[in-house]
Amino acid sequence: SRISKADISIKKPDPILNLVPN
């Protein structure tokens, strides 16, 4: 995923994205 950790904190559409370091 191209989503940064900052984006994940703001908008986490999927819990799996939290596991992705990217």
N, CA, C, O and CB atoms as a CASP TS submission, in Angstrom:
PFRMAT TS
TARGET T0000
AUTHOR 0000-0000-0000
METHOD Language model
MODEL 1
PARENT N/A
ATOM      1  N   SER     1       0.833  -1.207   0.000  1.00  0.00           N
ATOM      2  CA  SER     1       0.000   0.000   0.000  1.00  0.00           C
ATOM      3  C   SER     1       0.871   1.262   0.000  1.00  0.00           C
ATOM      4  O   SER     1       1.952   1.290   0.588  1.00  0.00           O
ATOM      5  CB  SER     1      -0.944   0.004   1.225  1.00  0.00           C
ATOM      6  N   ARG     2       0.385   2.274  -0.657  1.00  0.00           N
ATOM      7  CA  ARG     2       1.132   3.533  -0.722  1.00  0.00           C
ATOM      8  C   ARG     2       0.723   4.445   0.422  1.00  0.00           C
ATOM      9  O   ARG     2       1.205   5.571   0.549  1.00  0.00           O
ATOM     10  CB  ARG     2       0.903   4.238  -2.075  1.00  0.00           C
ATOM     11  N   ILE     3      -0.180   3.930   1.255  1.00  0.00           N
ATOM     12  CA  ILE     3      -0.673   4.728   2.382  1.00  0.00           C
ATOM     13  C   ILE     3       0.384   4.812   3.483  1.00  0.00           C
ATOM     14  O   ILE     3       0.912   3.793   3.927  1.00  0.00           O
ATOM     15  CB  ILE     3      -1.982   4.124   2.944  1.00  0.00           C
ATOM     16  N   SER     4       0.683   6.015   3.908  1.00  0.00           N
ATOM     17  CA  SER     4       1.680   6.202   4.963  1.00  0.00           C
ATOM     18  C   SER     4       1.053   5.963   6.324  1.00  0.00           C
ATOM     19  O   SER     4      -0.169   5.981   6.468  1.00  0.00           O
ATOM     20  CB  SER     4       2.290   7.614   4.897  1.00  0.00           C
ATOM     21  N   LYS     5       1.895   5.738   7.319  1.00  0.00           N
ATOM     22  CA  LYS     5       1.383   5.477   8.674  1.00  0.00           C
ATOM     23  C   LYS     5       0.539   6.650   9.160  1.00  0.00           C
ATOM     24  O   LYS     5      -0.420   6.465   9.910  1.00  0.00           O
ATOM     25  CB  LYS     5       2.549   5.215   9.660  1.00  0.00           C
ATOM     26  N   ALA     6       0.895   7.845   8.733  1.00  0.00           N
ATOM     27  CA  ALA     6       0.149   9.042   9.137  1.00  0.00           C
ATOM     28  C   ALA     6      -1.272   8.958   8.596  1.00  0.00           C
ATOM     29  O   ALA     6      -2.240   9.258   9.295  1.00  0.00           O
ATOM     30  CB  ALA     6       0.852  10.338   8.630  1.00  0.00           C
ATOM     31  N   ASP     7      -1.377   8.538   7.321  1.00  0.00           N
ATOM     32  CA  ASP     7      -2.699   8.421   6.711  1.00  0.00           C
ATOM     33  C   ASP     7      -3.519   7.341   7.393  1.00  0.00           C
ATOM     34  O   ASP     7      -4.729   7.482   7.574  1.00  0.00           O
ATOM     35  CB  ASP     7      -2.577   8.122   5.220  1.00  0.00           C
ATOM     36  N   ILE     8      -2.845   6.261   7.770  1.00  0.00           N
ATOM     37  CA  ILE     8      -3.532   5.147   8.428  1.00  0.00           C
ATOM     38  C   ILE     8      -4.147   5.612   9.748  1.00  0.00           C
ATOM     39  O   ILE     8      -5.250   5.204  10.112  1.00  0.00           O
ATOM     40  CB  ILE     8      -2.556   3.972   8.673  1.00  0.00           C
ATOM     41  N   SER     9      -3.418   6.467  10.451  1.00  0.00           N
ATOM     42  CA  SER     9      -3.909   6.963  11.736  1.00  0.00           C
ATOM     43  C   SER     9      -5.147   7.830  11.527  1.00  0.00           C
ATOM     44  O   SER     9      -6.073   7.825  12.338  1.00  0.00           O
ATOM     45  CB  SER     9      -2.809   7.763  12.469  1.00  0.00           C
ATOM     46  N   ILE    10      -5.143   8.577  10.417  1.00  0.00           N
ATOM     47  CA  ILE    10      -6.261   9.483  10.121  1.00  0.00           C
ATOM     48  C   ILE    10      -7.446   8.701   9.557  1.00  0.00           C
ATOM     49  O   ILE    10      -8.577   8.824  10.028  1.00  0.00           O
ATOM     50  CB  ILE    10      -5.822  10.582   9.122  1.00  0.00           C
ATOM     51  N   LYS    11      -7.158   7.902   8.542  1.00  0.00           N
ATOM     52  CA  LYS    11      -8.226   7.138   7.882  1.00  0.00           C
ATOM     53  C   LYS    11      -7.792   5.708   7.664  1.00  0.00           C
ATOM     54  O   LYS    11      -7.049   5.419   6.725  1.00  0.00           O
ATOM     55  CB  LYS    11      -8.616   7.781   6.542  1.00  0.00           C
ATOM     56  N   LYS    12      -8.242   4.817   8.512  1.00  0.00           N
ATOM     57  CA  LYS    12      -7.881   3.420   8.335  1.00  0.00           C
ATOM     58  C   LYS    12      -9.079   2.646   7.797  1.00  0.00           C
ATOM     59  O   LYS    12      -9.913   2.165   8.564  1.00  0.00           O
ATOM     60  CB  LYS    12      -7.385   2.809   9.663  1.00  0.00           C
ATOM     61  N   PRO    13      -9.157   2.529   6.465  1.00  0.00           N
ATOM     62  CA  PRO    13     -10.237   1.826   5.799  1.00  0.00           C
ATOM     63  C   PRO    13     -10.212   0.332   6.085  1.00  0.00           C
ATOM     64  O   PRO    13     -11.257  -0.316   6.134  1.00  0.00           O
ATOM     65  CB  PRO    13     -10.165   2.065   4.314  1.00  0.00           C
ATOM     66  N   ASP    14      -9.011  -0.212   6.275  1.00  0.00           N
ATOM     67  CA  ASP    14      -8.874  -1.644   6.537  1.00  0.00           C
ATOM     68  C   ASP    14      -7.834  -1.893   7.615  1.00  0.00           C
ATOM     69  O   ASP    14      -6.768  -1.277   7.597  1.00  0.00           O
ATOM     70  CB  ASP    14      -8.498  -2.396   5.254  1.00  0.00           C
ATOM     71  N   PRO    15      -8.123  -2.782   8.550  1.00  0.00           N
ATOM     72  CA  PRO    15      -7.204  -3.138   9.630  1.00  0.00           C
ATOM     73  C   PRO    15      -5.908  -3.713   9.064  1.00  0.00           C
ATOM     74  O   PRO    15      -4.849  -3.603   9.681  1.00  0.00           O
ATOM     75  CB  PRO    15      -7.861  -4.147  10.589  1.00  0.00           C
ATOM     76  N   ILE    16      -6.003  -4.322   7.893  1.00  0.00           N
ATOM     77  CA  ILE    16      -4.837  -4.942   7.270  1.00  0.00           C
ATOM     78  C   ILE    16      -3.797  -3.881   6.934  1.00  0.00           C
ATOM     79  O   ILE    16      -2.595  -4.138   6.993  1.00  0.00           O
ATOM     80  CB  ILE    16      -5.244  -5.719   6.001  1.00  0.00           C
ATOM     81  N   LEU    17      -4.269  -2.681   6.579  1.00  0.00           N
ATOM     82  CA  LEU    17      -3.349  -1.600   6.219  1.00  0.00           C
ATOM     83  C   LEU    17      -2.464  -1.259   7.408  1.00  0.00           C
ATOM     84  O   LEU    17      -1.335  -0.798   7.240  1.00  0.00           O
ATOM     85  CB  LEU    17      -4.124  -0.348   5.745  1.00  0.00           C
ATOM     86  N   ASN    18      -2.976  -1.483   8.596  1.00  0.00           N
ATOM     87  CA  ASN    18      -2.197  -1.189   9.805  1.00  0.00           C
ATOM     88  C   ASN    18      -1.007  -2.130   9.922  1.00  0.00           C
ATOM     89  O   ASN    18      -0.002  -1.809  10.556  1.00  0.00           O
ATOM     90  CB  ASN    18      -3.082  -1.297  11.060  1.00  0.00           C
ATOM     91  N   LEU    19      -1.137  -3.293   9.303  1.00  0.00           N
ATOM     92  CA  LEU    19      -0.065  -4.274   9.384  1.00  0.00           C
ATOM     93  C   LEU    19       0.996  -4.015   8.320  1.00  0.00           C
ATOM     94  O   LEU    19       2.131  -4.478   8.428  1.00  0.00           O
ATOM     95  CB  LEU    19      -0.627  -5.686   9.236  1.00  0.00           C
ATOM     96  N   VAL    20       0.606  -3.266   7.292  1.00  0.00           N
ATOM     97  CA  VAL    20       1.539  -2.964   6.196  1.00  0.00           C
ATOM     98  C   VAL    20       2.442  -1.804   6.574  1.00  0.00           C
ATOM     99  O   VAL    20       1.954  -0.722   6.901  1.00  0.00           O
ATOM    100  CB  VAL    20       0.774  -2.638   4.899  1.00  0.00           C
ATOM    101  N   PRO    21       3.765  -2.014   6.535  1.00  0.00           N
ATOM    102  CA  PRO    21       4.752  -1.005   6.917  1.00  0.00           C
ATOM    103  C   PRO    21       4.748   0.187   5.964  1.00  0.00           C
ATOM    104  O   PRO    21       5.145   1.291   6.334  1.00  0.00           O
ATOM    105  CB  PRO    21       6.141  -1.624   6.962  1.00  0.00           C
ATOM    106  N   ASN    22       4.290  -0.053   4.719  1.00  0.00           N
ATOM    107  CA  ASN    22       4.296   1.034   3.732  1.00  0.00           C
ATOM    108  C   ASN    22       3.146   1.986   4.010  1.00  0.00           C
ATOM    109  O   ASN    22       2.972   2.971   3.292  1.00  0.00           O
ATOM    110  CB  ASN    22       4.198   0.476   2.289  1.00  0.00           C
TER
END
